[in-house]
Amino acid sequence: MDPEDDESTAWERGDHLPTDARRMGLSPLVPDGAILEFAGSLDSSKLSHRLVAWVLLVAFTLPVLFTVLRLLG
């Protein structure tokens, strides 16, 4: 593979961390930064990436929903 190719491979770390997150001191080496880096690297044109995004949305929303339901009930 020619090193001057602009194509990135799956195992290369991209620069998908938002500038606001970088300004707050997050990096891909800390858990919150790694989640943001991963979510930012998802491509909405791919079905598998959309499915992963929905699973992440459910995974992060369910604990909040259960907590609210427990407080109300």
C-alpha positions as CSV (number, residue, x, y, z in Angstrom):
1,M,0.0,0.0,0.0
2,D,1.3,3.4,-1.0
3,P,1.9,5.6,2.1
4,E,0.7,8.6,0.2
5,D,-2.8,7.2,-0.3
6,D,-5.5,9.3,1.4
7,E,-7.7,6.3,2.1
8,S,-7.9,5.5,5.8
9,T,-8.2,2.0,7.0
10,A,-10.5,0.6,9.7
11,W,-7.7,0.3,12.3
12,E,-6.3,3.8,12.0
13,R,-7.5,6.3,14.5
14,G,-9.4,9.1,12.8
15,D,-9.9,12.6,14.1
16,H,-13.7,12.4,14.9
17,L,-13.6,14.1,18.3
18,P,-15.6,17.4,18.3
19,T,-13.6,20.5,18.9
20,D,-15.7,21.4,21.9
21,A,-14.8,18.1,23.5
22,R,-11.1,18.7,22.8
23,R,-11.3,22.1,24.3
24,M,-12.8,20.6,27.5
25,G,-9.7,18.3,27.7
26,L,-11.2,15.1,26.4
27,S,-9.2,12.8,24.3
28,P,-9.7,9.3,22.8
29,L,-7.6,8.0,25.7
30,V,-10.3,8.7,28.4
31,P,-13.6,6.8,28.5
32,D,-15.9,9.8,27.7
33,G,-13.6,10.9,24.8
34,A,-13.5,7.3,23.5
35,I,-17.3,7.1,23.3
36,L,-17.4,10.5,21.5
37,E,-14.7,9.4,19.1
38,F,-16.5,6.1,18.4
39,A,-19.9,7.8,17.9
40,G,-18.3,10.4,15.7
41,S,-16.8,7.8,13.4
42,L,-20.1,6.2,12.6
43,D,-21.2,6.7,9.0
44,S,-25.0,7.2,8.6
45,S,-24.9,5.8,5.0
46,K,-24.1,2.3,6.4
47,L,-26.9,0.2,7.8
48,S,-24.7,-1.5,10.4
49,H,-23.6,1.9,11.7
50,R,-27.2,3.1,12.0
51,L,-28.0,0.0,14.0
52,V,-25.1,0.6,16.3
53,A,-26.2,4.2,16.8
54,W,-29.7,3.0,17.8
55,V,-28.3,0.4,20.2
56,L,-26.1,3.1,21.8
57,L,-29.1,5.4,22.1
58,V,-31.1,2.7,23.8
59,A,-28.2,1.8,26.1
60,F,-27.7,5.4,27.3
61,T,-31.4,6.2,27.5
62,L,-32.8,3.2,29.4
63,P,-31.0,3.8,32.7
64,V,-32.3,7.4,32.7
65,L,-35.8,6.2,31.9
66,F,-35.7,3.6,34.6
67,T,-34.5,6.1,37.2
68,V,-37.3,8.5,36.3
69,L,-39.9,5.8,36.4
70,R,-38.6,4.7,39.8
71,L,-38.8,8.2,41.2
72,L,-42.3,8.7,39.9
73,G,-43.6,5.3,41.0
